[in-house]
Amino acid sequence: MNRIIWMGLGVAIGVIAFRKITEAQSNLGPEGLNRAVGRLADGLYDFADAVREGMNERETELRAALGIDAGLEMAVSKGAAGKDALRR
């Protein structure tokens, strides 16, 4: 009975080892390298997008807190009113 248990355990370990070796070989080939570089590039692109979104949100918050956008909108509206007066 013990021999059957040890034999089953040995077979299971052999199958797991075979799968790990096969996976490692596929990762070392050109296709595996391409997949790894692609995943890295996608991760960097996603990170850069997240940073840009955060920067834009923070800039909007700062502009609102400092009243920069309000002054810009007033200047633009005054400029538009002045142009309308010149057209008449």
PyMOL Python script that loads the backbone (N, CA, C, O; Angstrom):
from pymol import cmd

cmd.read_pdbstr("""\
ATOM      1  N   MET A   1       0.815  -1.190   0.000  1.00  0.00           N
ATOM      2  CA  MET A   1       0.000   0.000   0.000  1.00  0.00           C
ATOM      3  C   MET A   1       0.866   1.266   0.000  1.00  0.00           C
ATOM      4  O   MET A   1       0.553   2.226  -0.703  1.00  0.00           O
ATOM      5  N   ASN A   2       1.960   1.273   0.788  1.00  0.00           N
ATOM      6  CA  ASN A   2       2.856   2.426   0.826  1.00  0.00           C
ATOM      7  C   ASN A   2       3.510   2.669  -0.518  1.00  0.00           C
ATOM      8  O   ASN A   2       3.731   3.815  -0.907  1.00  0.00           O
ATOM      9  N   ARG A   3       3.823   1.588  -1.236  1.00  0.00           N
ATOM     10  CA  ARG A   3       4.472   1.737  -2.543  1.00  0.00           C
ATOM     11  C   ARG A   3       3.547   2.438  -3.528  1.00  0.00           C
ATOM     12  O   ARG A   3       4.010   3.231  -4.349  1.00  0.00           O
ATOM     13  N   ILE A   4       2.263   2.163  -3.461  1.00  0.00           N
ATOM     14  CA  ILE A   4       1.306   2.799  -4.380  1.00  0.00           C
ATOM     15  C   ILE A   4       1.222   4.296  -4.073  1.00  0.00           C
ATOM     16  O   ILE A   4       1.182   5.121  -4.986  1.00  0.00           O
ATOM     17  N   ILE A   5       1.195   4.636  -2.799  1.00  0.00           N
ATOM     18  CA  ILE A   5       1.132   6.052  -2.409  1.00  0.00           C
ATOM     19  C   ILE A   5       2.382   6.782  -2.893  1.00  0.00           C
ATOM     20  O   ILE A   5       2.282   7.866  -3.467  1.00  0.00           O
ATOM     21  N   TRP A   6       3.567   6.190  -2.664  1.00  0.00           N
ATOM     22  CA  TRP A   6       4.819   6.823  -3.079  1.00  0.00           C
ATOM     23  C   TRP A   6       4.915   6.905  -4.598  1.00  0.00           C
ATOM     24  O   TRP A   6       5.434   7.878  -5.145  1.00  0.00           O
ATOM     25  N   MET A   7       4.415   5.884  -5.267  1.00  0.00           N
ATOM     26  CA  MET A   7       4.438   5.906  -6.733  1.00  0.00           C
ATOM     27  C   MET A   7       3.521   7.013  -7.255  1.00  0.00           C
ATOM     28  O   MET A   7       3.899   7.737  -8.176  1.00  0.00           O
ATOM     29  N   GLY A   8       2.337   7.157  -6.690  1.00  0.00           N
ATOM     30  CA  GLY A   8       1.409   8.221  -7.091  1.00  0.00           C
ATOM     31  C   GLY A   8       1.990   9.594  -6.826  1.00  0.00           C
ATOM     32  O   GLY A   8       1.859  10.500  -7.648  1.00  0.00           O
ATOM     33  N   LEU A   9       2.636   9.748  -5.675  1.00  0.00           N
ATOM     34  CA  LEU A   9       3.283  11.014  -5.341  1.00  0.00           C
ATOM     35  C   LEU A   9       4.416  11.333  -6.312  1.00  0.00           C
ATOM     36  O   LEU A   9       4.587  12.483  -6.716  1.00  0.00           O
ATOM     37  N   GLY A  10       5.182  10.325  -6.683  1.00  0.00           N
ATOM     38  CA  GLY A  10       6.273  10.506  -7.647  1.00  0.00           C
ATOM     39  C   GLY A  10       5.759  10.902  -9.022  1.00  0.00           C
ATOM     40  O   GLY A  10       6.336  11.764  -9.685  1.00  0.00           O
ATOM     41  N   VAL A  11       4.665  10.266  -9.448  1.00  0.00           N
ATOM     42  CA  VAL A  11       4.074  10.608 -10.745  1.00  0.00           C
ATOM     43  C   VAL A  11       3.562  12.050 -10.721  1.00  0.00           C
ATOM     44  O   VAL A  11       3.764  12.797 -11.679  1.00  0.00           O
ATOM     45  N   ALA A  12       2.901  12.438  -9.632  1.00  0.00           N
ATOM     46  CA  ALA A  12       2.375  13.806  -9.530  1.00  0.00           C
ATOM     47  C   ALA A  12       3.516  14.822  -9.577  1.00  0.00           C
ATOM     48  O   ALA A  12       3.416  15.832 -10.273  1.00  0.00           O
ATOM     49  N   ILE A  13       4.581  14.564  -8.853  1.00  0.00           N
ATOM     50  CA  ILE A  13       5.730  15.468  -8.867  1.00  0.00           C
ATOM     51  C   ILE A  13       6.356  15.514 -10.259  1.00  0.00           C
ATOM     52  O   ILE A  13       6.773  16.582 -10.709  1.00  0.00           O
ATOM     53  N   GLY A  14       6.426  14.395 -10.936  1.00  0.00           N
ATOM     54  CA  GLY A  14       6.969  14.348 -12.292  1.00  0.00           C
ATOM     55  C   GLY A  14       6.135  15.166 -13.271  1.00  0.00           C
ATOM     56  O   GLY A  14       6.683  15.883 -14.107  1.00  0.00           O
ATOM     57  N   VAL A  15       4.809  15.061 -13.169  1.00  0.00           N
ATOM     58  CA  VAL A  15       3.926  15.822 -14.060  1.00  0.00           C
ATOM     59  C   VAL A  15       4.073  17.318 -13.800  1.00  0.00           C
ATOM     60  O   VAL A  15       4.155  18.108 -14.740  1.00  0.00           O
ATOM     61  N   ILE A  16       4.108  17.707 -12.531  1.00  0.00           N
ATOM     62  CA  ILE A  16       4.263  19.129 -12.196  1.00  0.00           C
ATOM     63  C   ILE A  16       5.606  19.651 -12.701  1.00  0.00           C
ATOM     64  O   ILE A  16       5.675  20.742 -13.267  1.00  0.00           O
ATOM     65  N   ALA A  17       6.666  18.883 -12.500  1.00  0.00           N
ATOM     66  CA  ALA A  17       7.993  19.297 -12.967  1.00  0.00           C
ATOM     67  C   ALA A  17       8.018  19.420 -14.487  1.00  0.00           C
ATOM     68  O   ALA A  17       8.590  20.368 -15.025  1.00  0.00           O
ATOM     69  N   PHE A  18       7.395  18.460 -15.183  1.00  0.00           N
ATOM     70  CA  PHE A  18       7.359  18.508 -16.654  1.00  0.00           C
ATOM     71  C   PHE A  18       6.640  19.758 -17.134  1.00  0.00           C
ATOM     72  O   PHE A  18       7.096  20.405 -18.077  1.00  0.00           O
ATOM     73  N   ARG A  19       5.526  20.111 -16.505  1.00  0.00           N
ATOM     74  CA  ARG A  19       4.774  21.305 -16.905  1.00  0.00           C
ATOM     75  C   ARG A  19       5.586  22.577 -16.653  1.00  0.00           C
ATOM     76  O   ARG A  19       5.589  23.486 -17.484  1.00  0.00           O
ATOM     77  N   LYS A  20       6.265  22.643 -15.524  1.00  0.00           N
ATOM     78  CA  LYS A  20       7.079  23.816 -15.215  1.00  0.00           C
ATOM     79  C   LYS A  20       8.232  23.964 -16.206  1.00  0.00           C
ATOM     80  O   LYS A  20       8.542  25.074 -16.639  1.00  0.00           O
ATOM     81  N   ILE A  21       8.861  22.856 -16.561  1.00  0.00           N
ATOM     82  CA  ILE A  21       9.974  22.908 -17.520  1.00  0.00           C
ATOM     83  C   ILE A  21       9.477  23.337 -18.890  1.00  0.00           C
ATOM     84  O   ILE A  21      10.121  24.146 -19.558  1.00  0.00           O
ATOM     85  N   THR A  22       8.336  22.805 -19.314  1.00  0.00           N
ATOM     86  CA  THR A  22       7.766  23.182 -20.611  1.00  0.00           C
ATOM     87  C   THR A  22       7.415  24.670 -20.627  1.00  0.00           C
ATOM     88  O   THR A  22       7.658  25.358 -21.618  1.00  0.00           O
ATOM     89  N   GLU A  23       6.847  25.160 -19.530  1.00  0.00           N
ATOM     90  CA  GLU A  23       6.503  26.585 -19.437  1.00  0.00           C
ATOM     91  C   GLU A  23       7.759  27.451 -19.487  1.00  0.00           C
ATOM     92  O   GLU A  23       7.774  28.485 -20.156  1.00  0.00           O
ATOM     93  N   ALA A  24       8.798  27.041 -18.792  1.00  0.00           N
ATOM     94  CA  ALA A  24      10.053  27.808 -18.787  1.00  0.00           C
ATOM     95  C   ALA A  24      10.673  27.839 -20.181  1.00  0.00           C
ATOM     96  O   ALA A  24      11.209  28.866 -20.596  1.00  0.00           O
ATOM     97  N   GLN A  25      10.606  26.725 -20.905  1.00  0.00           N
ATOM     98  CA  GLN A  25      11.160  26.696 -22.258  1.00  0.00           C
ATOM     99  C   GLN A  25      10.393  27.617 -23.185  1.00  0.00           C
ATOM    100  O   GLN A  25      10.995  28.287 -24.024  1.00  0.00           O
ATOM    101  N   SER A  26       9.072  27.663 -23.050  1.00  0.00           N
ATOM    102  CA  SER A  26       8.290  28.533 -23.934  1.00  0.00           C
ATOM    103  C   SER A  26       8.547  30.003 -23.609  1.00  0.00           C
ATOM    104  O   SER A  26       8.475  30.853 -24.497  1.00  0.00           O
ATOM    105  N   ASN A  27       8.846  30.309 -22.351  1.00  0.00           N
ATOM    106  CA  ASN A  27       9.135  31.693 -21.977  1.00  0.00           C
ATOM    107  C   ASN A  27      10.515  32.135 -22.441  1.00  0.00           C
ATOM    108  O   ASN A  27      10.757  33.331 -22.602  1.00  0.00           O
ATOM    109  N   LEU A  28      11.415  31.200 -22.656  1.00  0.00           N
ATOM    110  CA  LEU A  28      12.768  31.562 -23.077  1.00  0.00           C
ATOM    111  C   LEU A  28      12.875  31.774 -24.580  1.00  0.00           C
ATOM    112  O   LEU A  28      13.839  32.385 -25.042  1.00  0.00           O
ATOM    113  N   GLY A  29      11.922  31.292 -25.344  1.00  0.00           N
ATOM    114  CA  GLY A  29      11.973  31.431 -26.799  1.00  0.00           C
ATOM    115  C   GLY A  29      11.606  32.835 -27.240  1.00  0.00           C
ATOM    116  O   GLY A  29      11.257  33.678 -26.414  1.00  0.00           O
ATOM    117  N   PRO A  30      11.684  33.090 -28.541  1.00  0.00           N
ATOM    118  CA  PRO A  30      11.356  34.422 -29.073  1.00  0.00           C
ATOM    119  C   PRO A  30       9.909  34.836 -28.792  1.00  0.00           C
ATOM    120  O   PRO A  30       9.631  36.002 -28.512  1.00  0.00           O
ATOM    121  N   GLU A  31       8.989  33.863 -28.871  1.00  0.00           N
ATOM    122  CA  GLU A  31       7.585  34.194 -28.617  1.00  0.00           C
ATOM    123  C   GLU A  31       7.386  34.610 -27.168  1.00  0.00           C
ATOM    124  O   GLU A  31       6.649  35.554 -26.881  1.00  0.00           O
ATOM    125  N   GLY A  32       8.043  33.905 -26.260  1.00  0.00           N
ATOM    126  CA  GLY A  32       7.942  34.248 -24.849  1.00  0.00           C
ATOM    127  C   GLY A  32       8.520  35.618 -24.553  1.00  0.00           C
ATOM    128  O   GLY A  32       7.974  36.375 -23.749  1.00  0.00           O
ATOM    129  N   LEU A  33       9.624  35.931 -25.205  1.00  0.00           N
ATOM    130  CA  LEU A  33      10.244  37.242 -25.040  1.00  0.00           C
ATOM    131  C   LEU A  33       9.327  38.340 -25.576  1.00  0.00           C
ATOM    132  O   LEU A  33       9.182  39.392 -24.954  1.00  0.00           O
ATOM    133  N   ASN A  34       8.711  38.092 -26.731  1.00  0.00           N
ATOM    134  CA  ASN A  34       7.786  39.068 -27.308  1.00  0.00           C
ATOM    135  C   ASN A  34       6.591  39.305 -26.388  1.00  0.00           C
ATOM    136  O   ASN A  34       6.155  40.442 -26.210  1.00  0.00           O
ATOM    137  N   ARG A  35       6.064  38.228 -25.805  1.00  0.00           N
ATOM    138  CA  ARG A  35       4.941  38.376 -24.882  1.00  0.00           C
ATOM    139  C   ARG A  35       5.350  39.192 -23.657  1.00  0.00           C
ATOM    140  O   ARG A  35       4.601  40.059 -23.207  1.00  0.00           O
ATOM    141  N   ALA A  36       6.531  38.917 -23.122  1.00  0.00           N
ATOM    142  CA  ALA A  36       7.001  39.626 -21.933  1.00  0.00           C
ATOM    143  C   ALA A  36       7.196  41.118 -22.229  1.00  0.00           C
ATOM    144  O   ALA A  36       6.813  41.969 -21.426  1.00  0.00           O
ATOM    145  N   VAL A  37       7.786  41.426 -23.371  1.00  0.00           N
ATOM    146  CA  VAL A  37       8.005  42.829 -23.744  1.00  0.00           C
ATOM    147  C   VAL A  37       6.668  43.512 -24.000  1.00  0.00           C
ATOM    148  O   VAL A  37       6.485  44.673 -23.636  1.00  0.00           O
ATOM    149  N   GLY A  38       5.743  42.808 -24.617  1.00  0.00           N
ATOM    150  CA  GLY A  38       4.409  43.375 -24.862  1.00  0.00           C
ATOM    151  C   GLY A  38       3.686  43.690 -23.566  1.00  0.00           C
ATOM    152  O   GLY A  38       3.070  44.748 -23.433  1.00  0.00           O
ATOM    153  N   ARG A  39       3.759  42.770 -22.604  1.00  0.00           N
ATOM    154  CA  ARG A  39       3.126  43.016 -21.302  1.00  0.00           C
ATOM    155  C   ARG A  39       3.770  44.208 -20.599  1.00  0.00           C
ATOM    156  O   ARG A  39       3.077  45.022 -19.989  1.00  0.00           O
ATOM    157  N   LEU A  40       5.082  44.306 -20.684  1.00  0.00           N
ATOM    158  CA  LEU A  40       5.796  45.420 -20.064  1.00  0.00           C
ATOM    159  C   LEU A  40       5.393  46.748 -20.712  1.00  0.00           C
ATOM    160  O   LEU A  40       5.144  47.734 -20.018  1.00  0.00           O
ATOM    161  N   ALA A  41       5.331  46.765 -22.034  1.00  0.00           N
ATOM    162  CA  ALA A  41       4.948  47.988 -22.747  1.00  0.00           C
ATOM    163  C   ALA A  41       3.513  48.381 -22.407  1.00  0.00           C
ATOM    164  O   ALA A  41       3.233  49.564 -22.213  1.00  0.00           O
ATOM    165  N   ASP A  42       2.608  47.422 -22.331  1.00  0.00           N
ATOM    166  CA  ASP A  42       1.220  47.718 -21.969  1.00  0.00           C
ATOM    167  C   ASP A  42       1.143  48.288 -20.557  1.00  0.00           C
ATOM    168  O   ASP A  42       0.388  49.224 -20.296  1.00  0.00           O
ATOM    169  N   GLY A  43       1.922  47.722 -19.661  1.00  0.00           N
ATOM    170  CA  GLY A  43       1.933  48.211 -18.287  1.00  0.00           C
ATOM    171  C   GLY A  43       2.444  49.636 -18.197  1.00  0.00           C
ATOM    172  O   GLY A  43       1.888  50.454 -17.465  1.00  0.00           O
ATOM    173  N   LEU A  44       3.502  49.935 -18.938  1.00  0.00           N
ATOM    174  CA  LEU A  44       4.049  51.297 -18.942  1.00  0.00           C
ATOM    175  C   LEU A  44       3.059  52.295 -19.544  1.00  0.00           C
ATOM    176  O   LEU A  44       2.923  53.417 -19.056  1.00  0.00           O
ATOM    177  N   TYR A  45       2.371  51.877 -20.606  1.00  0.00           N
ATOM    178  CA  TYR A  45       1.385  52.743 -21.252  1.00  0.00           C
ATOM    179  C   TYR A  45       0.232  53.035 -20.291  1.00  0.00           C
ATOM    180  O   TYR A  45      -0.211  54.178 -20.180  1.00  0.00           O
ATOM    181  N   ASP A  46      -0.254  51.999 -19.596  1.00  0.00           N
ATOM    182  CA  ASP A  46      -1.335  52.188 -18.636  1.00  0.00           C
ATOM    183  C   ASP A  46      -0.894  53.094 -17.490  1.00  0.00           C
ATOM    184  O   ASP A  46      -1.662  53.943 -17.037  1.00  0.00           O
ATOM    185  N   PHE A  47       0.339  52.916 -17.023  1.00  0.00           N
ATOM    186  CA  PHE A  47       0.866  53.755 -15.947  1.00  0.00           C
ATOM    187  C   PHE A  47       0.950  55.215 -16.399  1.00  0.00           C
ATOM    188  O   PHE A  47       0.573  56.120 -15.655  1.00  0.00           O
ATOM    189  N   ALA A  48       1.444  55.441 -17.611  1.00  0.00           N
ATOM    190  CA  ALA A  48       1.563  56.806 -18.124  1.00  0.00           C
ATOM    191  C   ALA A  48       0.186  57.454 -18.254  1.00  0.00           C
ATOM    192  O   ALA A  48       0.031  58.636 -17.948  1.00  0.00           O
ATOM    193  N   ASP A  49      -0.814  56.696 -18.702  1.00  0.00           N
ATOM    194  CA  ASP A  49      -2.175  57.233 -18.791  1.00  0.00           C
ATOM    195  C   ASP A  49      -2.711  57.618 -17.420  1.00  0.00           C
ATOM    196  O   ASP A  49      -3.333  58.668 -17.260  1.00  0.00           O
ATOM    197  N   ALA A  50      -2.468  56.766 -16.435  1.00  0.00           N
ATOM    198  CA  ALA A  50      -2.938  57.057 -15.079  1.00  0.00           C
ATOM    199  C   ALA A  50      -2.266  58.308 -14.532  1.00  0.00           C
ATOM    200  O   ALA A  50      -2.913  59.119 -13.868  1.00  0.00           O
ATOM    201  N   VAL A  51      -0.977  58.473 -14.804  1.00  0.00           N
ATOM    202  CA  VAL A  51      -0.257  59.667 -14.340  1.00  0.00           C
ATOM    203  C   VAL A  51      -0.803  60.914 -15.019  1.00  0.00           C
ATOM    204  O   VAL A  51      -0.995  61.938 -14.365  1.00  0.00           O
ATOM    205  N   ARG A  52      -1.055  60.841 -16.328  1.00  0.00           N
ATOM    206  CA  ARG A  52      -1.603  61.994 -17.051  1.00  0.00           C
ATOM    207  C   ARG A  52      -2.973  62.389 -16.511  1.00  0.00           C
ATOM    208  O   ARG A  52      -3.253  63.573 -16.321  1.00  0.00           O
ATOM    209  N   GLU A  53      -3.828  61.393 -16.262  1.00  0.00           N
ATOM    210  CA  GLU A  53      -5.156  61.686 -15.722  1.00  0.00           C
ATOM    211  C   GLU A  53      -5.049  62.345 -14.352  1.00  0.00           C
ATOM    212  O   GLU A  53      -5.757  63.311 -14.066  1.00  0.00           O
ATOM    213  N   GLY A  54      -4.176  61.829 -13.518  1.00  0.00           N
ATOM    214  CA  GLY A  54      -3.980  62.417 -12.199  1.00  0.00           C
ATOM    215  C   GLY A  54      -3.463  63.842 -12.276  1.00  0.00           C
ATOM    216  O   GLY A  54      -3.892  64.705 -11.510  1.00  0.00           O
ATOM    217  N   MET A  55      -2.541  64.091 -13.201  1.00  0.00           N
ATOM    218  CA  MET A  55      -1.997  65.440 -13.373  1.00  0.00           C
ATOM    219  C   MET A  55      -3.095  66.403 -13.820  1.00  0.00           C
ATOM    220  O   MET A  55      -3.193  67.521 -13.313  1.00  0.00           O
ATOM    221  N   ASN A  56      -3.917  65.967 -14.768  1.00  0.00           N
ATOM    222  CA  ASN A  56      -4.995  66.834 -15.254  1.00  0.00           C
ATOM    223  C   ASN A  56      -6.010  67.131 -14.158  1.00  0.00           C
ATOM    224  O   ASN A  56      -6.474  68.264 -14.030  1.00  0.00           O
ATOM    225  N   GLU A  57      -6.356  66.111 -13.364  1.00  0.00           N
ATOM    226  CA  GLU A  57      -7.302  66.327 -12.271  1.00  0.00           C
ATOM    227  C   GLU A  57      -6.733  67.312 -11.247  1.00  0.00           C
ATOM    228  O   GLU A  57      -7.428  68.221 -10.792  1.00  0.00           O
ATOM    229  N   ARG A  58      -5.481  67.120 -10.900  1.00  0.00           N
ATOM    230  CA  ARG A  58      -4.850  67.993  -9.898  1.00  0.00           C
ATOM    231  C   ARG A  58      -4.717  69.412 -10.432  1.00  0.00           C
ATOM    232  O   ARG A  58      -4.914  70.372  -9.687  1.00  0.00           O
ATOM    233  N   GLU A  59      -4.388  69.557 -11.707  1.00  0.00           N
ATOM    234  CA  GLU A  59      -4.274  70.900 -12.287  1.00  0.00           C
ATOM    235  C   GLU A  59      -5.625  71.603 -12.270  1.00  0.00           C
ATOM    236  O   GLU A  59      -5.702  72.801 -11.996  1.00  0.00           O
ATOM    237  N   THR A  60      -6.689  70.861 -12.563  1.00  0.00           N
ATOM    238  CA  THR A  60      -8.031  71.432 -12.526  1.00  0.00           C
ATOM    239  C   THR A  60      -8.384  71.873 -11.113  1.00  0.00           C
ATOM    240  O   THR A  60      -8.946  72.951 -10.916  1.00  0.00           O
ATOM    241  N   GLU A  61      -8.052  71.032 -10.120  1.00  0.00           N
ATOM    242  CA  GLU A  61      -8.315  71.381  -8.721  1.00  0.00           C
ATOM    243  C   GLU A  61      -7.540  72.639  -8.323  1.00  0.00           C
ATOM    244  O   GLU A  61      -8.093  73.530  -7.677  1.00  0.00           O
ATOM    245  N   LEU A  62      -6.274  72.714  -8.703  1.00  0.00           N
ATOM    246  CA  LEU A  62      -5.463  73.876  -8.349  1.00  0.00           C
ATOM    247  C   LEU A  62      -5.962  75.147  -9.033  1.00  0.00           C
ATOM    248  O   LEU A  62      -6.014  76.209  -8.413  1.00  0.00           O
ATOM    249  N   ARG A  63      -6.325  75.039 -10.296  1.00  0.00           N
ATOM    250  CA  ARG A  63      -6.840  76.210 -11.013  1.00  0.00           C
ATOM    251  C   ARG A  63      -8.131  76.714 -10.377  1.00  0.00           C
ATOM    252  O   ARG A  63      -8.341  77.920 -10.241  1.00  0.00           O
ATOM    253  N   ALA A  64      -9.000  75.769  -9.987  1.00  0.00           N
ATOM    254  CA  ALA A  64     -10.251  76.170  -9.342  1.00  0.00           C
ATOM    255  C   ALA A  64      -9.971  76.810  -7.987  1.00  0.00           C
ATOM    256  O   ALA A  64     -10.609  77.800  -7.631  1.00  0.00           O
ATOM    257  N   ALA A  65      -9.032  76.262  -7.233  1.00  0.00           N
ATOM    258  CA  ALA A  65      -8.709  76.798  -5.907  1.00  0.00           C
ATOM    259  C   ALA A  65      -8.082  78.182  -6.000  1.00  0.00           C
ATOM    260  O   ALA A  65      -8.330  79.033  -5.145  1.00  0.00           O
ATOM    261  N   LEU A  66      -7.282  78.412  -7.017  1.00  0.00           N
ATOM    262  CA  LEU A  66      -6.602  79.704  -7.169  1.00  0.00           C
ATOM    263  C   LEU A  66      -7.421  80.714  -7.962  1.00  0.00           C
ATOM    264  O   LEU A  66      -7.065  81.891  -8.017  1.00  0.00           O
ATOM    265  N   GLY A  67      -8.500  80.273  -8.569  1.00  0.00           N
ATOM    266  CA  GLY A  67      -9.342  81.175  -9.349  1.00  0.00           C
ATOM    267  C   GLY A  67      -8.749  81.551 -10.676  1.00  0.00           C
ATOM    268  O   GLY A  67      -9.120  82.576 -11.247  1.00  0.00           O
ATOM    269  N   ILE A  68      -7.847  80.760 -11.178  1.00  0.00           N
ATOM    270  CA  ILE A  68      -7.196  81.080 -12.460  1.00  0.00           C
ATOM    271  C   ILE A  68      -8.188  80.945 -13.602  1.00  0.00           C
ATOM    272  O   ILE A  68      -8.217  81.793 -14.494  1.00  0.00           O
ATOM    273  N   ASP A  69      -8.986  79.912 -13.594  1.00  0.00           N
ATOM    274  CA  ASP A  69      -9.942  79.699 -14.680  1.00  0.00           C
ATOM    275  C   ASP A  69     -11.019  80.778 -14.697  1.00  0.00           C
ATOM    276  O   ASP A  69     -11.473  81.180 -15.767  1.00  0.00           O
ATOM    277  N   ALA A  70     -11.428  81.245 -13.531  1.00  0.00           N
ATOM    278  CA  ALA A  70     -12.454  82.290 -13.479  1.00  0.00           C
ATOM    279  C   ALA A  70     -11.936  83.567 -14.133  1.00  0.00           C
ATOM    280  O   ALA A  70     -12.664  84.209 -14.890  1.00  0.00           O
ATOM    281  N   GLY A  71     -10.704  83.939 -13.855  1.00  0.00           N
ATOM    282  CA  GLY A  71     -10.119  85.132 -14.465  1.00  0.00           C
ATOM    283  C   GLY A  71      -9.957  84.978 -15.962  1.00  0.00           C
ATOM    284  O   GLY A  71     -10.149  85.935 -16.712  1.00  0.00           O
ATOM    285  N   LEU A  72      -9.607  83.790 -16.401  1.00  0.00           N
ATOM    286  CA  LEU A  72      -9.443  83.522 -17.824  1.00  0.00           C
ATOM    287  C   LEU A  72     -10.781  83.596 -18.543  1.00  0.00           C
ATOM    288  O   LEU A  72     -10.870  84.147 -19.640  1.00  0.00           O
ATOM    289  N   GLU A  73     -11.820  83.045 -17.929  1.00  0.00           N
ATOM    290  CA  GLU A  73     -13.144  83.083 -18.543  1.00  0.00           C
ATOM    291  C   GLU A  73     -13.658  84.515 -18.654  1.00  0.00           C
ATOM    292  O   GLU A  73     -14.278  84.875 -19.655  1.00  0.00           O
ATOM    293  N   MET A  74     -13.402  85.336 -17.628  1.00  0.00           N
ATOM    294  CA  MET A  74     -13.836  86.734 -17.674  1.00  0.00           C
ATOM    295  C   MET A  74     -13.087  87.479 -18.775  1.00  0.00           C
ATOM    296  O   MET A  74     -13.688  88.276 -19.495  1.00  0.00           O
ATOM    297  N   ALA A  75     -11.805  87.235 -18.914  1.00  0.00           N
ATOM    298  CA  ALA A  75     -11.016  87.912 -19.944  1.00  0.00           C
ATOM    299  C   ALA A  75     -11.487  87.505 -21.336  1.00  0.00           C
ATOM    300  O   ALA A  75     -11.563  88.328 -22.248  1.00  0.00           O
ATOM    301  N   VAL A  76     -11.802  86.217 -21.480  1.00  0.00           N
ATOM    302  CA  VAL A  76     -12.278  85.753 -22.781  1.00  0.00           C
ATOM    303  C   VAL A  76     -13.628  86.357 -23.092  1.00  0.00           C
ATOM    304  O   VAL A  76     -13.877  86.770 -24.224  1.00  0.00           O
ATOM    305  N   SER A  77     -14.522  86.417 -22.082  1.00  0.00           N
ATOM    306  CA  SER A  77     -15.849  86.993 -22.332  1.00  0.00           C
ATOM    307  C   SER A  77     -15.753  88.493 -22.616  1.00  0.00           C
ATOM    308  O   SER A  77     -16.503  89.003 -23.447  1.00  0.00           O
ATOM    309  N   LYS A  78     -14.851  89.209 -21.948  1.00  0.00           N
ATOM    310  CA  LYS A  78     -14.657  90.631 -22.232  1.00  0.00           C
ATOM    311  C   LYS A  78     -14.088  90.820 -23.629  1.00  0.00           C
ATOM    312  O   LYS A  78     -14.467  91.743 -24.351  1.00  0.00           O
ATOM    313  N   GLY A  79     -13.183  89.940 -23.993  1.00  0.00           N
ATOM    314  CA  GLY A  79     -12.603  90.027 -25.330  1.00  0.00           C
ATOM    315  C   GLY A  79     -13.648  89.762 -26.399  1.00  0.00           C
ATOM    316  O   GLY A  79     -13.644  90.409 -27.446  1.00  0.00           O
ATOM    317  N   ALA A  80     -14.535  88.823 -26.146  1.00  0.00           N
ATOM    318  CA  ALA A  80     -15.594  88.528 -27.111  1.00  0.00           C
ATOM    319  C   ALA A  80     -16.566  89.692 -27.190  1.00  0.00           C
ATOM    320  O   ALA A  80     -17.045  90.021 -28.275  1.00  0.00           O
ATOM    321  N   ALA A  81     -16.868  90.326 -26.054  1.00  0.00           N
ATOM    322  CA  ALA A  81     -17.771  91.475 -26.052  1.00  0.00           C
ATOM    323  C   ALA A  81     -17.125  92.640 -26.792  1.00  0.00           C
ATOM    324  O   ALA A  81     -17.807  93.367 -27.513  1.00  0.00           O
ATOM    325  N   GLY A  82     -15.843  92.822 -26.626  1.00  0.00           N
ATOM    326  CA  GLY A  82     -15.135  93.898 -27.316  1.00  0.00           C
ATOM    327  C   GLY A  82     -15.107  93.677 -28.818  1.00  0.00           C
ATOM    328  O   GLY A  82     -15.229  94.630 -29.587  1.00  0.00           O
ATOM    329  N   LYS A  83     -14.949  92.448 -29.240  1.00  0.00           N
ATOM    330  CA  LYS A  83     -14.942  92.151 -30.667  1.00  0.00           C
ATOM    331  C   LYS A  83     -16.312  92.387 -31.270  1.00  0.00           C
ATOM    332  O   LYS A  83     -16.423  92.865 -32.399  1.00  0.00           O
ATOM    333  N   ASP A  84     -17.378  92.050 -30.511  1.00  0.00           N
ATOM    334  CA  ASP A  84     -18.730  92.285 -31.006  1.00  0.00           C
ATOM    335  C   ASP A  84     -18.985  93.781 -31.171  1.00  0.00           C
ATOM    336  O   ASP A  84     -19.649  94.203 -32.118  1.00  0.00           O
ATOM    337  N   ALA A  85     -18.453  94.582 -30.244  1.00  0.00           N
ATOM    338  CA  ALA A  85     -18.637  96.032 -30.326  1.00  0.00           C
ATOM    339  C   ALA A  85     -17.895  96.588 -31.530  1.00  0.00           C
ATOM    340  O   ALA A  85     -18.365  97.530 -32.169  1.00  0.00           O
ATOM    341  N   LEU A  86     -16.745  96.017 -31.844  1.00  0.00           N
ATOM    342  CA  LEU A  86     -15.973  96.487 -32.992  1.00  0.00           C
ATOM    343  C   LEU A  86     -16.636  96.126 -34.312  1.00  0.00           C
ATOM    344  O   LEU A  86     -16.488  96.843 -35.302  1.00  0.00           O
ATOM    345  N   ARG A  87     -17.352  95.037 -34.329  1.00  0.00           N
ATOM    346  CA  ARG A  87     -18.011  94.596 -35.561  1.00  0.00           C
ATOM    347  C   ARG A  87     -19.179  95.493 -35.919  1.00  0.00           C
ATOM    348  O   ARG A  87     -19.520  95.607 -37.097  1.00  0.00           O
ATOM    349  N   ARG A  88     -19.795  96.126 -34.956  1.00  0.00           N
ATOM    350  CA  ARG A  88     -20.982  96.942 -35.204  1.00  0.00           C
ATOM    351  C   ARG A  88     -20.604  98.214 -35.822  1.00  0.00           C
ATOM    352  O   ARG A  88     -21.469  99.042 -36.109  1.00  0.00           O
TER     353      ARG A  88
END
""", "prot")
cmd.dss("prot")
cmd.show_as("cartoon", "prot")
cmd.util.cbc("prot")
cmd.orient("prot")
